[in-house]
Amino acid sequence: MNTESHPASEWIPATGVQLRKAGVQFDAVRLDGDRGREVADRLARMTGGDPGPVVESGSGRRCVYFLVAAGSTGHRGWPPEVTRLTSGPYRVCFIPVPALEGRTWPLAWRYPPTAPGRFVHTLLLHSVLGQRDHLPGGDGLS
């Protein structure tokens, strides 16, 4: 599938990686390392393989970016290991977005976008993050 025929083509770069300003098309929740991958895969199992767009990095902290609807992460208590990428007064964040194909290393789609306006469900993500005892490495505390 190429970018021109993809339903979210207005924000997916044709090649390489581009930064997208949070709060325009989407915001993101970042979770680093294996925990981020475990959460992404759990969401995929819960949603029949379509958790919404999730980007992962293969280097450094091995960040996982869950793309969520713009403005949907506020007014919630997130675990300390979560970084919210949002924009607002005196705050601007940028989210890395890889192309669907080609050279995008160290970024890749763990779960690519599947439909216009389809993002990771913020409440479902928040719920899964609160279920540490059900994920490997969890401490049993919620």
Disulfide bonds with the S-S distance in Angstrom:
none
